[in-house]
């Protein structure tokens, strides 16, 4: 007993001390009476000592709750729990329940005890059928006059000696469920896409907006490794497929990004679990969209246990930025044109004009006129570049026949006896007001530089110059391609080392030319979204290939062609060389 007093807490120590005193005092009094010691020699101390023992036990029972195992009785704890419990026997009859269970299940203890749980409560208790020994939890809905509450029902096994039963724990999770559903509705209604991946990169969840943006069924992305069926590209269209490309294609920026996403290693050490990146994804319809995304590495967060990716389609924004960049480039070209290109012929004209004033030489005046004509051509070319560089909108596209467009443009150019051959026809989608300008500048460039000159002639003269040659010997060929068309000639061609430069604004090898013709061609192609490649023709001349062109099936009902000549006659001719 003394050891118990020394080891236990205060409440148990007081309880044990009272009991020990109640035992020792009567025992000492009896010994004193038997030994005739002290008052025991003249007075029988047994009756008062027994009375003192009774007092000690009364204090232990009523003050220190002798038969309670804890300071607060278990019944009080259970009765005041916010979580309800129902104790069931093996036949699922109610043995006991607390106040919280009565409140949550809307029952009365007197009516519920001894009744089968399925008949006693107006709640779906199918969770009892799912219980096979291991704890199981289900969420059920309770309708209260049009208002719904949500309860978590958990069933576990309880044993008391040889008797076994079931403990049904009831918890009100209405606030949690409503909050979860609110967040889910927000995600489902958002235009942004939300993906959740496990730590290996397999999809656990994809929001409904994935179908609206990319055209894929969100369920089809669940269980797949990091969108391995989607084509992942860098912003500059460098191909990389999924995370597997990391080992095989180390230089791929997209693959390196996905590696950082899966490892949770951001570029900012202060926020390593947050990774911002931009990729291009191919939609179900084959269209490439630019996607901006933020990945959060939350694998160790027990509420998520995955990698959360918030993504949005920024294709329109990127296209606007690219258009703005091209507009700024054209503005720079205009500034350069005004400050340099236009100043040169103006200075020459002013010099000849001063000479004419001093000498009265008519030849000087004719040179002034030629310089003015050259400035007029340069201004017209610059205006044409400004117009043609604007992106072609979808509503501006028309079905235009390749043969008709090329033939009409050929009639608008001084061909000097050169020959045009159109080796096939196709119907393409193009802006009928700009397409003639593209062909006219290509034809004009071919005629001005091209003849079947002997190999000994300087190759640099093949680009926008006025070399002495025989244009009548030149043949220009226009041919359809599977996804576009090509224009080539049998002239001297363009040297390989300058093919990337010939479409730059102002590039020319002849001081008398403006150098804007092929730049206008490039601007028109870019405005349509076409790809332009400068190569060598089979005959050794220059060849310009346009790919990515939208083609129309001539057999379809929508293959209604327009006459490109109508629009071209209304627009000024662009870009003389």
C-alpha positions as a Python dict, from the first residue, in 0.01 Angstrom:
ca = {
    (1, 'X'): (0, 0, 0),
    (2, 'X'): (292, 231, 87),
    (3, 'X'): (444, 159, -257),
    (4, 'X'): (113, 246, -423),
    (5, 'X'): (109, 580, -240),
    (6, 'X'): (460, 657, -363),
    (7, 'X'): (402, 557, -727),
    (8, 'X'): (54, 682, -812),
    (9, 'X'): (-82, 1027, -899),
    (10, 'X'): (-235, 1265, -647),
    (11, 'X'): (-593, 1142, -667),
    (12, 'X'): (-492, 779, -621),
    (13, 'X'): (-236, 874, -354),
    (14, 'X'): (-505, 1039, -139),
    (15, 'X'): (-737, 746, -188),
    (16, 'X'): (-469, 496, -80),
    (17, 'X'): (-364, 710, 218),
    (18, 'X'): (-718, 723, 354),
    (19, 'X'): (-757, 348, 323),
    (20, 'X'): (-416, 285, 483),
    (21, 'X'): (-501, 512, 777),
    (22, 'X'): (-838, 345, 819),
    (23, 'X'): (-667, 6, 852),
    (24, 'X'): (-364, 100, 1065),
    (25, 'X'): (-547, 306, 1327),
    (26, 'X'): (-795, 26, 1431),
    (27, 'X'): (-514, -230, 1422),
    (28, 'X'): (-298, -17, 1649),
    (29, 'X'): (-586, 43, 1887),
    (30, 'X'): (-657, -332, 1916),
    (31, 'X'): (-288, -406, 1981),
    (32, 'X'): (-281, -137, 2254),
    (33, 'X'): (-588, -292, 2421),
    (34, 'X'): (-441, -640, 2410),
    (35, 'X'): (-108, -523, 2551),
    (36, 'X'): (-267, -293, 2812),
    (37, 'X'): (-69, -2, 2672),
    (38, 'X'): (-178, 357, 2715),
    (39, 'X'): (-550, 414, 2707),
    (40, 'X'): (-598, 50, 2605),
    (41, 'X'): (-524, -60, 2958),
    (42, 'X'): (-842, 100, 3093),
    (43, 'X'): (-1061, 156, 2781),
    (44, 'X'): (-1165, -89, 2506),
    (45, 'X'): (-1049, 88, 2191),
    (46, 'X'): (-1196, -165, 1945),
    (47, 'X'): (-1541, -5, 1898),
    (48, 'X'): (-1415, 348, 1825),
    (49, 'X'): (-1139, 215, 1597),
    (50, 'X'): (-1392, 15, 1395),
    (51, 'X'): (-1604, 329, 1367),
    (52, 'X'): (-1297, 517, 1241),
    (53, 'X'): (-1241, 240, 983),
    (54, 'X'): (-1596, 289, 858),
    (55, 'X'): (-1541, 662, 826),
    (56, 'X'): (-1220, 604, 628),
    (57, 'X'): (-1394, 369, 385),
    (58, 'X'): (-1685, 613, 348),
    (59, 'X'): (-1444, 893, 257),
    (60, 'X'): (-1266, 664, 10),
    (61, 'X'): (-1591, 561, -157),
    (62, 'X'): (-1775, 890, -179),
    (63, 'X'): (-1498, 1151, -194),
    (64, 'X'): (-1230, 963, -386),
    (65, 'X'): (-1473, 736, -583),
    (66, 'X'): (-1301, 420, -468),
    (67, 'X'): (-1457, 194, -731),
    (68, 'X'): (-1393, 424, -1028),
    (69, 'X'): (-1084, 340, -1236),
    (70, 'X'): (-1037, 698, -1361),
    (71, 'X'): (-1083, 1046, -1227),
    (72, 'X'): (-1381, 1111, -1459),
    (73, 'X'): (-1607, 807, -1485),
    (74, 'X'): (-1607, 632, -1821),
    (75, 'X'): (-1981, 666, -1842),
    (76, 'X'): (-1951, 1045, -1819),
    (77, 'X'): (-1685, 1054, -2092),
    (78, 'X'): (-1885, 839, -2330),
    (79, 'X'): (-2211, 1018, -2256),
    (80, 'X'): (-2057, 1358, -2332),
    (81, 'X'): (-1870, 1258, -2649),
    (82, 'X'): (-1952, 1454, -2966),
    (83, 'X'): (-1919, 1132, -3162),
    (84, 'X'): (-2203, 886, -3121),
    (85, 'X'): (-2163, 519, -3051),
    (86, 'X'): (-2405, 229, -3062),
    (87, 'X'): (-2313, -107, -2912),
    (88, 'X'): (-2469, -399, -3097),
    (89, 'X'): (-2475, -767, -3015),
    (90, 'X'): (-2406, -1045, -3265),
    (91, 'X'): (-2764, -1018, -3395),
    (92, 'X'): (-2725, -641, -3454),
    (93, 'X'): (-2962, -559, -3168),
    (94, 'X'): (-2897, -236, -2977),
    (95, 'X'): (-2732, -303, -2640),
    (96, 'X'): (-2627, 50, -2552),
    (97, 'X'): (-2583, 396, -2706),
    (98, 'X'): (-2480, 741, -2590),
    (99, 'X'): (-2653, 1078, -2610),
    (100, 'X'): (-2469, 1180, -2929),
    (101, 'X'): (-2596, 868, -3104),
    (102, 'X'): (-2949, 940, -2990),
    (103, 'X'): (-2920, 1294, -3128),
    (104, 'X'): (-2753, 1200, -3460),
    (105, 'X'): (-2983, 905, -3523),
    (106, 'X'): (-3292, 1077, -3381),
    (107, 'X'): (-3373, 796, -3139),
    (108, 'X'): (-3481, 747, -2781),
    (109, 'X'): (-3281, 518, -2555),
    (110, 'X'): (-3586, 357, -2405),
    (111, 'X'): (-3732, 264, -2742),
    (112, 'X'): (-3404, 163, -2906),
    (113, 'X'): (-3250, -80, -2658),
    (114, 'X'): (-3307, -438, -2762),
    (115, 'X'): (-3434, -349, -3107),
    (116, 'X'): (-3267, -450, -3432),
    (117, 'X'): (-3050, -161, -3552),
    (118, 'X'): (-3189, -167, -3906),
    (119, 'X'): (-3544, -116, -3777),
    (120, 'X'): (-3450, 115, -3494),
    (121, 'X'): (-3280, 382, -3700),
    (122, 'X'): (-3399, 560, -4011),
    (123, 'X'): (-3051, 545, -4161),
    (124, 'X'): (-2906, 318, -4427),
    (125, 'X'): (-2700, 67, -4229),
    (126, 'X'): (-2574, -139, -4522),
    (127, 'X'): (-2231, -85, -4370),
    (128, 'X'): (-2322, -367, -4129),
    (129, 'X'): (-2344, -603, -4426),
    (130, 'X'): (-2000, -492, -4544),
    (131, 'X'): (-1844, -569, -4206),
    (132, 'X'): (-1650, -895, -4206),
    (133, 'X'): (-1422, -844, -3908),
    (134, 'X'): (-1198, -559, -4017),
    (135, 'X'): (-1309, -201, -3943),
    (136, 'X'): (-1512, -49, -4228),
    (137, 'X'): (-1646, 305, -4283),
    (138, 'X'): (-1918, 442, -4510),
    (139, 'X'): (-2076, 786, -4555),
    (140, 'X'): (-2455, 797, -4564),
    (141, 'X'): (-2703, 1077, -4633),
    (142, 'X'): (-2983, 1164, -4392),
    (143, 'X'): (-3272, 1372, -4523),
    (144, 'X'): (-3424, 1602, -4261),
    (145, 'X'): (-3715, 1789, -4411),
    (146, 'X'): (-3536, 1875, -4733),
    (147, 'X'): (-3207, 1948, -4560),
    (148, 'X'): (-2939, 1683, -4596),
    (149, 'X'): (-2689, 1575, -4335),
    (150, 'X'): (-2398, 1339, -4392),
    (151, 'X'): (-2286, 1079, -4139),
    (152, 'X'): (-1975, 865, -4131),
    (153, 'X'): (-2064, 519, -4000),
    (154, 'X'): (-1773, 307, -3879),
    (155, 'X'): (-1815, -54, -3763),
    (156, 'X'): (-1555, -240, -3559),
    (157, 'X'): (-1544, -557, -3352),
    (158, 'X'): (-1565, -553, -2969),
    (159, 'X'): (-1510, -840, -2725),
    (160, 'X'): (-1598, -883, -2358),
    (161, 'X'): (-1479, -1222, -2242),
    (162, 'X'): (-1647, -1482, -2458),
    (163, 'X'): (-1916, -1235, -2570),
    (164, 'X'): (-1860, -1048, -2898),
    (165, 'X'): (-2043, -762, -3056),
    (166, 'X'): (-2006, -464, -3288),
    (167, 'X'): (-1938, -101, -3215),
    (168, 'X'): (-2109, 139, -3454),
    (169, 'X'): (-1941, 481, -3435),
    (170, 'X'): (-2141, 773, -3577),
    (171, 'X'): (-1983, 1104, -3677),
    (172, 'X'): (-2152, 1407, -3833),
    (173, 'X'): (-1938, 1509, -4134),
    (174, 'X'): (-2190, 1743, -4297),
    (175, 'X'): (-1962, 2047, -4294),
    (176, 'X'): (-1670, 1850, -4436),
    (177, 'X'): (-1875, 1691, -4714),
    (178, 'X'): (-2033, 2022, -4812),
    (179, 'X'): (-1691, 2187, -4824),
    (180, 'X'): (-1550, 1904, -5034),
    (181, 'X'): (-1844, 1924, -5275),
    (182, 'X'): (-1810, 2302, -5300),
    (183, 'X'): (-1444, 2274, -5390),
    (184, 'X'): (-1522, 1995, -5637),
    (185, 'X'): (-1787, 2209, -5808),
    (186, 'X'): (-1544, 2500, -5830),
    (187, 'X'): (-1284, 2274, -5992),
    (188, 'X'): (-1536, 2120, -6231),
    (189, 'X'): (-1669, 2461, -6337),
    (190, 'X'): (-1325, 2616, -6375),
    (191, 'X'): (-1173, 2660, -6718),
    (192, 'X'): (-837, 2568, -6569),
    (193, 'X'): (-738, 2201, -6571),
    (194, 'X'): (-642, 2014, -6255),
    (195, 'X'): (-442, 1692, -6258),
    (196, 'X'): (-334, 1477, -5964),
    (197, 'X'): (-51, 1230, -6025),
    (198, 'X'): (95, 972, -5793),
    (199, 'X'): (467, 978, -5720),
    (200, 'X'): (538, 755, -6022),
    (201, 'X'): (362, 996, -6259),
    (202, 'X'): (42, 796, -6310),
    (203, 'X'): (-278, 998, -6317),
    (204, 'X'): (-508, 971, -6016),
    (205, 'X'): (-748, 1248, -6117),
    (206, 'X'): (-823, 1480, -6409),
    (207, 'X'): (-1083, 1757, -6390),
    (208, 'X'): (-1374, 1777, -6639),
    (209, 'X'): (-1217, 2086, -6800),
    (210, 'X'): (-960, 1852, -6959),
    (211, 'X'): (-1227, 1742, -7203),
    (212, 'X'): (-1324, 2100, -7283),
    (213, 'X'): (-966, 2214, -7341),
    (214, 'X'): (-788, 1906, -7481),
    (215, 'X'): (-1077, 1689, -7596),
    (216, 'X'): (-979, 1385, -7387),
    (217, 'X'): (-1211, 1200, -7151),
    (218, 'X'): (-1068, 1269, -6800),
    (219, 'X'): (-1125, 905, -6700),
    (220, 'X'): (-900, 794, -6986),
    (221, 'X'): (-606, 979, -6829),
    (222, 'X'): (-644, 811, -6490),
    (223, 'X'): (-393, 532, -6440),
    (224, 'X'): (-168, 638, -6728),
    (225, 'X'): (191, 737, -6675),
    (226, 'X'): (233, 1112, -6697),
    (227, 'X'): (10, 1159, -7002),
    (228, 'X'): (222, 921, -7206),
    (229, 'X'): (-45, 921, -7477),
    (230, 'X'): (-18, 1300, -7513),
    (231, 'X'): (257, 1451, -7722),
    (232, 'X'): (454, 1678, -7495),
    (233, 'X'): (661, 1948, -7663),
    (234, 'X'): (867, 2243, -7558),
    (235, 'X'): (738, 2588, -7639),
    (236, 'X'): (959, 2586, -7949),
    (237, 'X'): (799, 2254, -8058),
    (238, 'X'): (1098, 2040, -7964),
    (239, 'X'): (944, 1695, -7934),
    (240, 'X'): (959, 1488, -7618),
    (241, 'X'): (720, 1210, -7519),
    (242, 'X'): (637, 1176, -7152),
    (243, 'X'): (883, 1118, -6872),
    (244, 'X'): (1048, 819, -7037),
    (245, 'X'): (1224, 1062, -7270),
    (246, 'X'): (1443, 1177, -6981),
    (247, 'X'): (1685, 888, -7013),
    (248, 'X'): (1684, 875, -7391),
    (249, 'X'): (1671, 1244, -7475),
    (250, 'X'): (1857, 1434, -7204),
    (251, 'X'): (1869, 1767, -7393),
    (252, 'X'): (1488, 1781, -7408),
    (253, 'X'): (1365, 2069, -7197),
    (254, 'X'): (1019, 1913, -7166),
    (255, 'X'): (1160, 1583, -7037),
    (256, 'X'): (1378, 1768, -6786),
    (257, 'X'): (1072, 1960, -6668),
    (258, 'X'): (873, 1641, -6612),
    (259, 'X'): (1167, 1497, -6418),
    (260, 'X'): (1162, 1799, -6188),
    (261, 'X'): (785, 1765, -6148),
    (262, 'X'): (813, 1400, -6041),
    (263, 'X'): (1107, 1467, -5810),
    (264, 'X'): (956, 1784, -5665),
    (265, 'X'): (1271, 1985, -5733),
    (266, 'X'): (1187, 2339, -5839),
    (267, 'X'): (1429, 2596, -5974),
    (268, 'X'): (1372, 2821, -5671),
    (269, 'X'): (1537, 2668, -5358),
    (270, 'X'): (1303, 2871, -5135),
    (271, 'X'): (1001, 2702, -5294),
    (272, 'X'): (1134, 2373, -5425),
    (273, 'X'): (796, 2196, -5426),
    (274, 'X'): (638, 2455, -5663),
    (275, 'X'): (734, 2427, -6030),
    (276, 'X'): (606, 2660, -6304),
    (277, 'X'): (651, 2546, -6663),
    (278, 'X'): (509, 2580, -7013),
    (279, 'X'): (464, 2298, -7265),
    (280, 'X'): (276, 2227, -7585),
    (281, 'X'): (22, 1944, -7579),
    (282, 'X'): (-153, 1784, -7872),
    (283, 'X'): (-531, 1776, -7839),
    (284, 'X'): (-752, 1483, -7932),
    (285, 'X'): (-821, 1661, -8260),
    (286, 'X'): (-451, 1692, -8345),
    (287, 'X'): (-423, 2063, -8264),
    (288, 'X'): (-119, 2180, -8067),
    (289, 'X'): (-206, 2403, -7770),
    (290, 'X'): (34, 2591, -7545),
    (291, 'X'): (-27, 2504, -7179),
    (292, 'X'): (100, 2697, -6877),
    (293, 'X'): (111, 2488, -6560),
    (294, 'X'): (210, 2499, -6196),
    (295, 'X'): (299, 2171, -6024),
    (296, 'X'): (297, 2123, -5647),
    (297, 'X'): (479, 1823, -5502),
    (298, 'X'): (242, 1712, -5222),
    (299, 'X'): (324, 1341, -5209),
    (300, 'X'): (403, 1366, -4837),
    (301, 'X'): (84, 1558, -4757),
    (302, 'X'): (-159, 1298, -4613),
    (303, 'X'): (-457, 1496, -4745),
    (304, 'X'): (-331, 1476, -5106),
    (305, 'X'): (-53, 1216, -5138),
    (306, 'X'): (24, 1318, -5494),
    (307, 'X'): (150, 1579, -5737),
    (308, 'X'): (-111, 1848, -5810),
    (309, 'X'): (-87, 2026, -6146),
    (310, 'X'): (-295, 2335, -6223),
    (311, 'X'): (-286, 2406, -6597),
    (312, 'X'): (-447, 2654, -6833),
    (313, 'X'): (-457, 2703, -7207),
    (314, 'X'): (-253, 3013, -7295),
    (315, 'X'): (-241, 2956, -7670),
    (316, 'X'): (-432, 3273, -7751),
    (317, 'X'): (-209, 3477, -7522),
    (318, 'X'): (108, 3331, -7673),
    (319, 'X'): (-21, 3399, -8023),
    (320, 'X'): (-98, 3759, -7928),
    (321, 'X'): (251, 3793, -7782),
    (322, 'X'): (401, 3653, -8100),
    (323, 'X'): (190, 3888, -8312),
    (324, 'X'): (299, 4180, -8092),
    (325, 'X'): (661, 4074, -8133),
    (326, 'X'): (618, 4064, -8510),
    (327, 'X'): (450, 4405, -8500),
    (328, 'X'): (743, 4542, -8300),
    (329, 'X'): (980, 4388, -8551),
    (330, 'X'): (794, 4557, -8833),
    (331, 'X'): (813, 4884, -8641),
    (332, 'X'): (1188, 4840, -8607),
    (333, 'X'): (1204, 4774, -8980),
    (334, 'X'): (1009, 5093, -9043),
    (335, 'X'): (1246, 5294, -8823),
    (336, 'X'): (1543, 5142, -9002),
    (337, 'X'): (1379, 5211, -9336),
    (338, 'X'): (1314, 5578, -9257),
    (339, 'X'): (1650, 5640, -9094),
    (340, 'X'): (1866, 5452, -9343),
    (341, 'X'): (1710, 5291, -9649),
    (342, 'X'): (1499, 5591, -9745),
    (343, 'X'): (1767, 5844, -9655),
    (344, 'X'): (2018, 5703, -9904),
    (345, 'X'): (1816, 5762, -10225),
    (346, 'X'): (1692, 6090, -10080),
    (347, 'X'): (2050, 6210, -10032),
    (348, 'X'): (2138, 6096, -10383),
    (349, 'X'): (1836, 6279, -10525),
    (350, 'X'): (1925, 6597, -10335),
    (351, 'X'): (2279, 6582, -10467),
    (352, 'X'): (2162, 6548, -10827),
    (353, 'X'): (1906, 6824, -10771),
    (354, 'X'): (2175, 7061, -10645),
    (355, 'X'): (2387, 6974, -10946),
    (356, 'X'): (2097, 7038, -11183),
    (357, 'X'): (2032, 7376, -11024),
    (358, 'X'): (2395, 7474, -11062),
    (359, 'X'): (2452, 7340, -11415),
    (360, 'X'): (2103, 7303, -11562),
    (361, 'X'): (2195, 6945, -11660),
    (362, 'X'): (1877, 6757, -11758),
    (363, 'X'): (2046, 6421, -11699),
    (364, 'X'): (2076, 6511, -11330),
    (365, 'X'): (1704, 6579, -11319),
    (366, 'X'): (1633, 6240, -11475),
    (367, 'X'): (1850, 6082, -11203),
    (368, 'X'): (1648, 6269, -10943),
    (369, 'X'): (1332, 6125, -11096),
    (370, 'X'): (1473, 5772, -11084),
    (371, 'X'): (1561, 5814, -10716),
    (372, 'X'): (1210, 5938, -10645),
    (373, 'X'): (1068, 5636, -10825),
    (374, 'X'): (1290, 5411, -10620),
    (375, 'X'): (1172, 5578, -10296),
    (376, 'X'): (811, 5534, -10407),
    (377, 'X'): (873, 5164, -10467),
    (378, 'X'): (1042, 5128, -10128),
    (379, 'X'): (753, 5301, -9952),
    (380, 'X'): (503, 5079, -10136),
    (381, 'X'): (699, 4769, -10033),
    (382, 'X'): (711, 4877, -9671),
    (383, 'X'): (337, 4943, -9664),
    (384, 'X'): (279, 4604, -9821),
    (385, 'X'): (491, 4437, -9550),
    (386, 'X'): (292, 4615, -9280),
    (387, 'X'): (-36, 4493, -9428),
    (388, 'X'): (71, 4139, -9510),
    (389, 'X'): (229, 4075, -9168),
    (390, 'X'): (-105, 4083, -8987),
    (391, 'X'): (-228, 3736, -8893),
    (392, 'X'): (-497, 3592, -9118),
    (393, 'X'): (-816, 3530, -8921),
    (394, 'X'): (-1024, 3220, -8987),
    (395, 'X'): (-1311, 3421, -9131),
    (396, 'X'): (-1072, 3567, -9390),
    (397, 'X'): (-988, 3228, -9541),
    (398, 'X'): (-1134, 3133, -9878),
    (399, 'X'): (-1104, 2826, -10098),
    (400, 'X'): (-861, 2936, -10371),
    (401, 'X'): (-744, 2728, -10665),
    (402, 'X'): (-366, 2701, -10696),
    (403, 'X'): (-364, 2704, -11078),
    (404, 'X'): (-598, 3004, -11101),
    (405, 'X'): (-410, 3206, -10837),
    (406, 'X'): (-68, 3143, -10994),
    (407, 'X'): (-187, 3208, -11349),
    (408, 'X'): (-353, 3536, -11258),
    (409, 'X'): (-48, 3658, -11062),
    (410, 'X'): (174, 3568, -11361),
    (411, 'X'): (-29, 3804, -11581),
    (412, 'X'): (38, 4090, -11337),
    (413, 'X'): (417, 4058, -11362),
    (414, 'X'): (648, 4168, -11645),
    (415, 'X'): (775, 3823, -11730),
    (416, 'X'): (1000, 3930, -12025),
    (417, 'X'): (930, 3608, -12212),
    (418, 'X'): (976, 3363, -11923),
    (419, 'X'): (747, 3059, -11909),
    (420, 'X'): (507, 2951, -11632),
    (421, 'X'): (427, 2583, -11580),
    (422, 'X'): (163, 2469, -11331),
    (423, 'X'): (210, 2094, -11292),
    (424, 'X'): (-105, 2027, -11091),
    (425, 'X'): (-394, 2188, -10915),
    (426, 'X'): (-523, 2199, -10560),
    (427, 'X'): (-775, 2398, -10363),
    (428, 'X'): (-626, 2566, -10058),
    (429, 'X'): (-753, 2788, -9778),
    (430, 'X'): (-595, 3132, -9804),
    (431, 'X'): (-670, 3502, -9786),
    (432, 'X'): (-757, 3577, -10149),
    (433, 'X'): (-647, 3939, -10109),
    (434, 'X'): (-289, 3846, -10005),
    (435, 'X'): (-218, 3528, -10199),
    (436, 'X'): (-169, 3707, -10536),
    (437, 'X'): (92, 3933, -10376),
    (438, 'X'): (288, 3625, -10264),
    (439, 'X'): (297, 3476, -10615),
    (440, 'X'): (373, 3811, -10780),
    (441, 'X'): (677, 3870, -10560),
    (442, 'X'): (804, 3516, -10619),
    (443, 'X'): (757, 3547, -10997),
    (444, 'X'): (913, 3895, -11008),
    (445, 'X'): (1215, 3775, -10811),
    (446, 'X'): (1256, 3471, -11040),
    (447, 'X'): (1235, 3680, -11360),
    (448, 'X'): (1469, 3954, -11236),
    (449, 'X'): (1744, 3723, -11117),
    (450, 'X'): (1690, 3417, -11327),
    (451, 'X'): (1834, 3289, -11644),
    (452, 'X'): (1997, 2960, -11724),
    (453, 'X'): (2337, 3124, -11680),
    (454, 'X'): (2650, 2913, -11712),
    (455, 'X'): (2804, 2779, -11391),
    (456, 'X'): (3095, 3024, -11424),
    (457, 'X'): (2864, 3315, -11338),
    (458, 'X'): (2895, 3448, -10986),
    (459, 'X'): (2636, 3266, -10770),
    (460, 'X'): (2572, 3566, -10547),
    (461, 'X'): (2403, 3736, -10840),
    (462, 'X'): (2118, 3487, -10806),
    (463, 'X'): (1943, 3685, -10534),
    (464, 'X'): (1737, 3992, -10620),
    (465, 'X'): (1967, 4156, -10867),
    (466, 'X'): (1956, 4285, -11217),
    (467, 'X'): (2228, 4080, -11386),
    (468, 'X'): (2245, 4070, -11759),
    (469, 'X'): (2073, 3745, -11857),
    (470, 'X'): (1811, 3603, -12085),
    (471, 'X'): (1480, 3584, -11893),
    (472, 'X'): (1314, 3425, -12198),
    (473, 'X'): (1508, 3108, -12125),
    (474, 'X'): (1364, 3090, -11771),
    (475, 'X'): (1089, 2847, -11668),
    (476, 'X'): (898, 2894, -11343),
    (477, 'X'): (712, 2588, -11210),
    (478, 'X'): (427, 2581, -10958),
    (479, 'X'): (334, 2241, -10818),
    (480, 'X'): (104, 2117, -10541),
    (481, 'X'): (245, 1932, -10240),
    (482, 'X'): (64, 1693, -10003),
    (483, 'X'): (24, 1975, -9750),
    (484, 'X'): (98, 2285, -9954),
    (485, 'X'): (265, 2398, -10274),
    (486, 'X'): (604, 2491, -10418),
    (487, 'X'): (736, 2753, -10661),
    (488, 'X'): (1067, 2684, -10835),
    (489, 'X'): (1267, 2786, -11141),
    (490, 'X'): (1558, 2663, -11348),
    (491, 'X'): (1774, 2971, -11296),
    (492, 'X'): (2107, 2993, -11118),
    (493, 'X'): (1953, 2927, -10776),
    (494, 'X'): (2032, 3067, -10435),
    (495, 'X'): (2359, 2981, -10259),
    (496, 'X'): (2307, 2755, -9958),
    (497, 'X'): (2485, 2991, -9720),
    (498, 'X'): (2236, 3274, -9778),
    (499, 'X'): (1909, 3081, -9806),
    (500, 'X'): (1812, 3168, -9450),
    (501, 'X'): (1882, 3536, -9512),
    (502, 'X'): (1702, 3595, -9842),
    (503, 'X'): (1364, 3640, -9670),
    (504, 'X'): (1498, 3902, -9430),
    (505, 'X'): (1386, 4257, -9481),
    (506, 'X'): (1627, 4459, -9695),
    (507, 'X'): (1848, 4167, -9801),
    (508, 'X'): (1983, 4221, -10152),
    (509, 'X'): (2312, 4201, -10339),
    (510, 'X'): (2225, 4483, -10578),
    (511, 'X'): (2214, 4844, -10460),
    (512, 'X'): (1934, 4924, -10704),
    (513, 'X'): (1690, 4675, -10547),
    (514, 'X'): (1485, 4727, -10231),
    (515, 'X'): (1532, 4379, -10084),
    (516, 'X'): (1172, 4361, -9959),
    (517, 'X'): (1014, 4123, -10212),
    (518, 'X'): (1100, 3792, -10051),
    (519, 'X'): (1049, 3946, -9706),
    (520, 'X'): (690, 4018, -9811),
    (521, 'X'): (656, 3654, -9923),
    (522, 'X'): (776, 3539, -9579),
    (523, 'X'): (536, 3776, -9401),
    (524, 'X'): (237, 3648, -9599),
    (525, 'X'): (331, 3286, -9528),
    (526, 'X'): (377, 3358, -9155),
    (527, 'X'): (44, 3542, -9142),
    (528, 'X'): (-126, 3228, -9278),
    (529, 'X'): (61, 3000, -9036),
    (530, 'X'): (251, 2831, -9320),
    (531, 'X'): (609, 2708, -9306),
    (532, 'X'): (847, 2839, -9572),
    (533, 'X'): (1161, 2654, -9680),
    (534, 'X'): (1410, 2786, -9937),
    (535, 'X'): (1580, 2500, -10122),
    (536, 'X'): (1717, 2406, -10463),
    (537, 'X'): (1495, 2291, -10748),
    (538, 'X'): (1560, 1978, -10951),
    (539, 'X'): (1689, 2201, -11230),
    (540, 'X'): (1937, 2372, -10997),
    (541, 'X'): (1739, 2692, -10954),
    (542, 'X'): (1562, 2842, -10654),
    (543, 'X'): (1270, 2661, -10495),
    (544, 'X'): (1029, 2791, -10230),
    (545, 'X'): (823, 2527, -10047),
    (546, 'X'): (513, 2624, -9847),
    (547, 'X'): (381, 2357, -9608),
    (548, 'X'): (117, 2348, -9338),
    (549, 'X'): (-133, 2488, -9589),
    (550, 'X'): (-498, 2405, -9533),
    (551, 'X'): (-630, 2210, -9833),
    (552, 'X'): (-990, 2153, -9939),
    (553, 'X'): (-1119, 1829, -10085),
    (554, 'X'): (-1231, 1918, -10437),
    (555, 'X'): (-1492, 1641, -10424),
    (556, 'X'): (-1661, 1792, -10118),
    (557, 'X'): (-1963, 2013, -10129),
    (558, 'X'): (-1771, 2294, -9958),
    (559, 'X'): (-1498, 2317, -10223),
    (560, 'X'): (-1636, 2638, -10371),
    (561, 'X'): (-1345, 2826, -10525),
    (562, 'X'): (-1307, 3201, -10545),
    (563, 'X'): (-1144, 3401, -10821),
    (564, 'X'): (-820, 3544, -10676),
    (565, 'X'): (-808, 3800, -10952),
    (566, 'X'): (-1099, 4003, -10816),
    (567, 'X'): (-928, 4078, -10486),
    (568, 'X'): (-582, 4130, -10635),
    (569, 'X'): (-707, 4388, -10880),
    (570, 'X'): (-842, 4587, -10586),
    (571, 'X'): (-518, 4576, -10386),
    (572, 'X'): (-193, 4746, -10481),
    (573, 'X'): (81, 4523, -10617),
    (574, 'X'): (343, 4457, -10354),
    (575, 'X'): (713, 4453, -10361),
    (576, 'X'): (895, 4519, -10678),
    (577, 'X'): (1254, 4405, -10661),
}
